[in-house]
Amino acid sequence: MATRALPLPFTRTTFALASAPDGRLWVGTEGGLAALDGETWQSFYAPARAPEWWGSATVLWPRADGGVLLGTSGGGVGIYTGHDFEGVMRPSEGPAEWAGAFLPVTALLFRGEGELWATSAAGAARLTEAWEVFVPDATLAAETTGLAATAGRLWLGTAAGWIAVELTGDACRYAAVEPLAGVAALLTDQQDAVWLAAADGVLRAPAGGAPSPVLDSTMLVMTLSPNGEVWLGGQRQPWLMRYRPGDGEDSWSRLPLDMSLMPAQSLTALAVAPDLDLWLGGDGLVRFRGGVWSKLTTADGLADNRVDHVLVTPDGAVWAATAGGLSRYRP
């Protein structure tokens, strides 16, 4: 089946895709927020009372109640509750350390019981009853690029290293601070282990343990498959790596890329479908199924051949955010 380009209501540039528990697709764009319910788009814009913090919707976190948390390029955090917007962090009302900075929100994480975390180049902020800010020490004073949570710990990746924050009741403390060049992605697997992919290699921290190196290759994208496997890809090696939970070297395997379809240096996105097909974004939309590589391009209906994000929803639909708009492919 050919791909179908679905025009967004107000923009082409897509920064974030997220699938909600109620089946809606949420899309963060340069013009705000949109949601697709079946075939119908609904547009959401900034609340008029807070135009100063609104900008591109760069980070999304769907809520179980049908709403969504969003972070903006203007340094704001908002909640769409299903009925209306509520700004929970504006530069003028957020943490004093962030006042007037207007730094883009880089990651969001909701741990339940009313605890919300947001990160930017100024560090990490936690909201319970009031905002608290945690700033990396001087050696890691760099933009926070990602968040992951396990029981009792929060993990922060930055452009210069990683930080483990120990959470005990209302108290937080740095449990570990380690340099690591260019942490690009974090992931929590089904064993409650945290993965950190960086320019210097990949680390894995088992539940309750400290991170240790598992790969010395540069990996920039990671994804967790429905069967618990972790897939990793980079732009410096012509293969993907797969980790199967277990012991010993047999846990790891390598899948060579078809470089004629997806040059490694163009790889930007990686996803695994419910049927365990692999989907890669970069120079087109590439699929690995049953040992065979195939590719979708504008000739097949893709909105543009530059694919920045790929998301597979529970119904098996593949969404590709491209330089020319959003496309959906139904296998």
Secondary structure, DSSP 8 states (H G I E B T S, - for coil): ---EEE--SS-S-EEEEEE-TTS-EEEEETTEEEEEETTEEEEE---TT-GGG---EEEEEE-TTS-EEEEETTS-EEEE-SS-EEEEE-TTTS-GGGTTT-----EEEEEETTEEEEEETTEEEEESSSEEEE---GGG-S-EEEEEEETTEEEEEETTEEEEEEEETTEEEEEEEEE-TT--EEEE-TTS-EEEEETTEEEEE-TTS--EEEE-S---EEEE-TTS-EEEE-SSSSEEEEE-SSSSGGGEEEEE--TTTS-GGG--EEEE-TT--EEEESBSEEEEETTEEEEE-GGGT-S-SBEEEEEE-TTS-EEEEETTEEEEE--
